[in-house]
């Protein structure tokens, strides 16, 4: 009883070719198919829309900001004395001083009209 099993040296002939030729042709067709498939995928483009989170429309639009530690604001009721002394003793630029004089003169003439 022959079940179609053959040894490598004794291959049966099918339609003018051997099993080796059929396997070779199948492998060639498989390789060609694998080479063509990535090209088809490369041409496709997938455009995805961005995600939009709208939220619950029934809730009021309120933002509560809760500090996680107390703020320490400086006392700005009076400027520091040292900065006033530094400003008073700082050298004055001549062009800047002339602009201030011209500004005050122009302001005085507008108020005198």
Backbone as CSV, one residue per row, in Angstrom:
resi,resn,N_x,N_y,N_z,CA_x,CA_y,CA_z,C_x,C_y,C_z
1,UNK,0.840,-1.163,0.000,0.000,0.000,0.000,0.888,1.230,0.000
2,UNK,0.757,2.054,-1.031,1.572,3.264,-1.197,0.774,4.454,-0.706
3,UNK,1.278,5.159,0.310,0.570,6.305,0.873,1.086,7.623,0.306
4,UNK,1.907,7.622,-0.663,2.408,8.841,-1.272,3.692,9.330,-0.644
5,UNK,4.209,8.608,0.355,5.478,8.998,0.953,6.597,8.493,0.073
6,UNK,7.532,9.362,-0.201,8.676,8.951,-1.022,9.944,9.385,-0.336
7,UNK,10.983,8.792,-0.689,12.286,9.202,-0.205,12.770,10.324,-1.089
8,UNK,13.707,11.135,-0.631,14.150,12.274,-1.438,14.647,11.887,-2.825
9,UNK,15.179,10.729,-2.985,15.683,10.325,-4.298,14.582,9.893,-5.236
10,UNK,13.447,9.492,-4.718,12.356,8.961,-5.546,11.144,9.884,-5.452
11,UNK,11.096,10.950,-6.221,9.971,11.881,-6.226,9.016,11.515,-7.339
12,UNK,7.731,11.612,-7.072,6.729,11.298,-8.082,6.564,12.483,-9.011
13,UNK,6.209,12.245,-10.249,5.981,13.272,-11.247,4.505,13.657,-11.246
14,UNK,4.217,14.996,-11.189,2.853,15.509,-11.259,2.783,16.515,-12.395
15,UNK,2.092,16.219,-13.441,1.847,17.146,-14.532,3.122,17.694,-15.153
16,UNK,4.088,16.936,-15.357,5.310,17.376,-16.005,6.331,17.962,-15.048
17,UNK,6.098,18.024,-13.749,7.047,18.580,-12.794,7.122,17.716,-11.563
18,UNK,8.138,17.884,-10.836,8.286,17.113,-9.610,7.790,17.929,-8.416
19,UNK,7.772,17.314,-7.275,7.341,18.003,-6.060,8.293,19.151,-5.752
20,UNK,9.557,18.951,-6.034,10.536,20.020,-5.805,10.223,21.247,-6.650
21,UNK,9.819,21.030,-7.888,9.492,22.158,-8.762,8.234,22.876,-8.252
22,UNK,7.284,22.103,-7.757,6.061,22.706,-7.235,6.378,23.523,-5.985
23,UNK,7.205,22.976,-5.105,7.592,23.696,-3.894,8.369,24.950,-4.253
24,UNK,9.266,24.847,-5.234,10.047,26.008,-5.661,9.137,27.091,-6.238
25,UNK,8.183,26.687,-7.067,7.258,27.666,-7.634,6.383,28.297,-6.547
26,UNK,5.989,27.490,-5.571,5.200,28.013,-4.459,6.013,29.024,-3.653
27,UNK,7.265,28.722,-3.382,8.125,29.642,-2.634,8.362,30.938,-3.405
28,UNK,8.548,30.834,-4.715,8.735,32.038,-5.537,7.470,32.892,-5.507
29,UNK,6.314,32.252,-5.623,5.052,32.999,-5.576,4.855,33.623,-4.197
30,UNK,5.239,32.915,-3.147,5.116,33.437,-1.795,6.040,34.638,-1.593
31,UNK,7.271,34.564,-2.076,8.199,35.690,-1.962,7.706,36.904,-2.738
32,UNK,7.175,36.688,-3.936,6.634,37.802,-4.712,5.442,38.440,-3.989
33,UNK,4.620,37.595,-3.391,3.471,38.135,-2.663,3.930,38.940,-1.456
34,UNK,4.970,38.482,-0.762,5.482,39.213,0.389,6.148,40.524,-0.025
35,UNK,6.739,40.573,-1.200,7.353,41.805,-1.675,6.310,42.823,-2.106
36,UNK,5.189,42.365,-2.605,4.152,43.266,-3.088,3.309,43.806,-1.939
37,UNK,3.058,43.039,-0.908,2.183,43.433,0.197,2.679,44.689,0.916
38,UNK,3.978,44.824,1.290,4.394,46.061,1.977,4.217,47.310,1.125
39,UNK,4.353,47.203,-0.188,4.162,48.363,-1.054,2.714,48.815,-0.996
40,UNK,1.802,47.880,-0.956,0.383,48.225,-0.854,0.071,48.911,0.459
41,UNK,0.703,48.489,1.553,0.470,49.122,2.854,1.134,50.483,2.931
42,UNK,2.230,50.678,2.234,2.930,51.959,2.285,2.117,53.057,1.601
43,UNK,1.296,52.699,0.640,0.519,53.701,-0.079,-0.718,54.141,0.714
44,UNK,-1.166,53.327,1.652,-2.340,53.686,2.439,-1.951,54.722,3.492
45,UNK,-2.848,55.642,3.719,-2.602,56.667,4.724,-3.773,56.679,5.688
46,UNK,-3.460,56.683,6.951,-4.483,56.651,7.975,-4.532,58.007,8.645
47,UNK,-5.642,58.710,8.482,-5.832,60.009,9.128,-6.780,59.813,10.303
48,UNK,-6.271,60.135,11.481,-7.081,59.983,12.688,-7.432,61.364,13.221
49,UNK,-8.641,61.501,13.676,-9.065,62.767,14.263,-8.570,62.845,15.701
50,UNK,-8.354,64.059,16.171,-7.923,64.253,17.548,-9.052,63.978,18.525
51,UNK,-8.709,63.768,19.748,-9.693,63.491,20.783,-10.223,64.802,21.352
52,UNK,-11.505,64.921,21.454,-12.126,66.113,22.032,-12.901,65.687,23.269
53,UNK,-12.481,66.183,24.413,-13.165,65.876,25.664,-14.022,67.080,26.024
54,UNK,-15.310,66.901,25.984,-16.234,68.002,26.221,-16.584,68.096,27.700
55,UNK,-16.796,67.006,28.331,-17.134,67.010,29.741,-18.631,67.041,29.968
56,UNK,-19.013,67.232,31.198,-20.421,67.250,31.568,-20.950,68.672,31.418
57,UNK,-21.927,68.875,30.569,-22.473,70.202,30.300,-23.377,70.690,31.423
58,UNK,-23.812,69.799,32.311,-24.734,70.187,33.371,-24.023,70.850,34.539
59,UNK,-22.742,70.651,34.682,-22.016,71.212,35.808,-21.679,72.681,35.551
60,UNK,-21.664,73.503,36.592,-21.282,74.914,36.404,-19.795,75.025,36.092
61,UNK,-19.431,76.052,35.356,-18.034,76.261,34.981,-17.373,77.145,36.031
62,UNK,-16.855,76.513,37.065,-16.257,77.218,38.187,-14.893,76.593,38.448
63,UNK,-13.928,77.430,38.757,-12.590,76.949,39.072,-12.239,77.401,40.475
64,UNK,-11.973,76.454,41.334,-11.556,76.761,42.698,-10.053,76.586,42.782
65,UNK,-9.344,77.648,43.150,-7.904,77.578,43.323,-7.623,77.607,44.821
66,UNK,-7.052,76.543,45.304,-6.770,76.410,46.724,-5.257,76.416,46.902
67,UNK,-4.733,77.373,47.648,-3.280,77.396,47.837,-2.835,76.230,48.705
68,UNK,-1.690,75.711,48.386,-1.201,74.582,49.170,-0.306,75.030,50.310
69,UNK,0.109,76.274,50.291,0.829,76.824,51.437,0.574,78.324,51.478
70,UNK,0.620,78.929,52.636,0.311,80.359,52.730,1.364,81.203,52.020
71,UNK,0.898,82.262,51.394,1.821,83.142,50.684,2.380,84.181,51.643
72,UNK,3.618,84.516,51.430,4.275,85.526,52.263,4.587,86.726,51.384
73,UNK,3.687,87.687,51.374,3.867,88.872,50.554,4.708,89.899,51.310
74,UNK,5.592,90.571,50.614,6.380,91.600,51.293,5.518,92.829,51.584
75,UNK,5.899,93.575,52.583,5.184,94.798,52.941,5.622,95.904,51.983
76,UNK,4.716,96.332,51.113,5.081,97.341,50.110,4.405,98.683,50.406
77,UNK,4.010,98.890,51.656,3.385,100.169,51.998,4.393,101.318,51.868
78,UNK,5.650,101.051,52.177,6.713,102.053,52.027,7.895,101.408,51.326
79,UNK,8.498,102.109,50.373,9.690,101.542,49.747,10.842,101.525,50.754
80,UNK,11.767,100.627,50.591,12.885,100.575,51.524,13.717,101.854,51.466
81,UNK,14.241,102.254,52.595,15.003,103.490,52.701,16.271,103.438,51.853
82,UNK,16.882,102.292,51.788,18.147,102.172,51.041,17.922,102.441,49.550
83,UNK,16.804,101.995,48.983,16.561,102.231,47.560,16.327,103.716,47.289
84,UNK,15.688,104.426,48.226,15.496,105.866,48.045,16.825,106.604,48.072
85,UNK,17.703,106.190,48.952,19.012,106.829,49.028,19.810,106.546,47.763
86,UNK,19.747,105.305,47.286,20.480,104.957,46.068,19.952,105.734,44.869
87,UNK,18.631,105.926,44.770,18.058,106.684,43.655,18.451,108.159,43.733
88,UNK,18.492,108.698,44.924,18.818,110.118,45.070,20.292,110.392,44.757
89,UNK,21.151,109.458,45.064,22.585,109.668,44.855,23.101,109.108,43.535
90,UNK,22.237,108.526,42.741,22.671,107.944,41.465,22.976,109.058,40.469
91,UNK,23.983,108.876,39.615,24.292,109.905,38.616,23.161,110.009,37.586
92,UNK,22.965,111.213,37.043,21.895,111.474,36.088,22.499,111.586,34.693
93,UNK,21.841,110.952,33.736,22.260,111.051,32.342,21.786,112.402,31.798
94,UNK,22.681,113.105,31.090,22.374,114.450,30.619,21.194,114.458,29.641
95,UNK,21.178,113.505,28.685,20.092,113.473,27.690,18.761,113.143,28.366
96,UNK,18.777,112.262,29.326,17.559,111.915,30.043,17.032,113.107,30.846
97,UNK,17.936,113.854,31.481,17.531,115.021,32.256,16.919,116.091,31.357
98,UNK,17.511,116.287,30.158,16.954,117.277,29.215,15.557,116.862,28.760
99,UNK,15.346,115.572,28.521,14.006,115.105,28.136,12.995,115.384,29.247
100,UNK,13.389,115.142,30.493,12.481,115.410,31.607,12.151,116.895,31.707
101,UNK,13.148,117.761,31.508,12.903,119.216,31.569,11.963,119.635,30.452
102,UNK,12.190,119.118,29.225,11.307,119.449,28.108,9.890,118.940,28.360
103,UNK,9.764,117.771,28.950,8.441,117.216,29.250,7.708,118.094,30.270
104,UNK,8.409,118.477,31.313,7.769,119.312,32.338,7.422,120.701,31.786
105,UNK,8.281,121.240,30.912,7.955,122.534,30.289,6.718,122.424,29.403
106,UNK,6.646,121.334,28.608,5.485,121.152,27.738,4.226,120.956,28.567
107,UNK,4.338,120.240,29.653,3.192,120.000,30.526,2.727,121.312,31.183
108,UNK,3.685,122.129,31.581,3.348,123.419,32.216,2.673,124.354,31.224
109,UNK,3.116,124.349,29.960,2.484,125.231,28.964,1.076,124.740,28.636
110,UNK,0.837,123.442,28.649,-0.516,122.931,28.389,-1.459,123.284,29.525
111,UNK,-0.973,123.268,30.739,-1.822,123.584,31.895,-2.074,125.097,31.974
112,UNK,-1.155,125.903,31.409,-1.318,127.348,31.457,-2.311,127.842,30.424
113,UNK,-2.669,127.095,29.450,-3.594,127.553,28.400,-4.968,127.661,28.869
